[in-house]
Amino acid sequence: MPLNAFGAASIQWIGRQAERVGGRLRQAGLPPVGPAVRPRLAALLLLAALLIVVASVIRARPDSSAPPPLAAGELELRALDVGQGDALLTRLDDAAMLVDAGPDALTAGAAIVPQLRRLGVERLDYLVLTHADGDHIGGAPTVMREFAVGTVVHADHDLDHPVMREVIDLALDAGVVVQQVRRGDALAWHPRVDLSVLNPPEPGPEDDNNRSVVLHLAYRASAMLLTGDIEASAEGELAASGVLTPADVFKVPHHGSNSSSTAAFLDAVEPQIAVVSAGRYNAFDHPRDSALRRLRARGAEVFRTDLGGSVTVRTDGRVIQVFLERA
């Protein structure tokens, strides 16, 4: 990807940093800068910001080869290419969490299990099932039969769904903890990551998509937001609730449908990297052009599993790297 593809994101980043720095100076009670100094100071700040952005962007350019081994202290989000569905692997040091498990047992056996084994994953601390739609939980029983799981997380969507019943039965047979979560809960996944549940609220919406488990991961100076299949009503409620904070890395809701990634929601999240999990030539025409336009209008760089294969995002808490890997 050419370097100038990051131009809009860089400009918006500079603007936001200038606003944030100005606000911090005011909060600190520092005296205002005089008119004689302002032009030179502004030029120096702009040059410094540009240098930081250029350095970060060069390292953030996507690599089309397999990512190198995960380094100590790197947080990784890997959107596995499972076709029209979701399976997000998150790793840091020896901790691993899988958010959703693809559409069916065949896909789990062919695309999820081999990749996790190749990466050396032997145990999942958490298996998070965002909601009871087949394209998100269809492969969960297969994953549970192949890997040790510490805790299954859900939001009590549709426990009568046959796959959810199978998951609960497998968990009970294996002594796996089953945890129902709501907004305000925290998951003790890794001691250096603040992992909080933002959705669903209590009481929450009735439809499965808008009751999706939404997770916010904060690691050093970076953040990630994983959104399941929430749509406009849940996005609006989240934006109005005050619980949203900016996230550098954003898993685009509902595979990039037109009913998600609304303007107010994106204004609150301020994503820099947007990851879309969707199947190539899928019947829903995901991701929709309208959603992509809204993302790009806010300076987000969009990476898609339907075009690039598995999307891996890594950060040491400061610099973000993106890798695209087609199996």
Secondary structure, DSSP 8 states (H G I E B T S, - for coil): --GGGGHHHHHHHHHHHHHHHHHHHHHTT-----TTTHHHHHHHHHHHHHHHHHHHHHHHS-BSS------TT-EEEEE---SSS--EEEEETTEEEEE---SSHHHIIIIIHHHHHHTT--EEEEEE--SS-HHHHTTHHHHHHHSEEEEEEE--S-TTSHHHHHHHHHHHHHT-EEEE--TT-EE-S-TT-EEEEEES-SS--SSTGGG--EEEEEETTEEEEE-TT--HHHHHHHHHHT-----SEEE-GGGG-TTSS-HHHHHHH--SEEEE---TT-TT--S-HHHHHHHHHTT-EEEEHHHHSEEEEEESSS-EEEEEE--
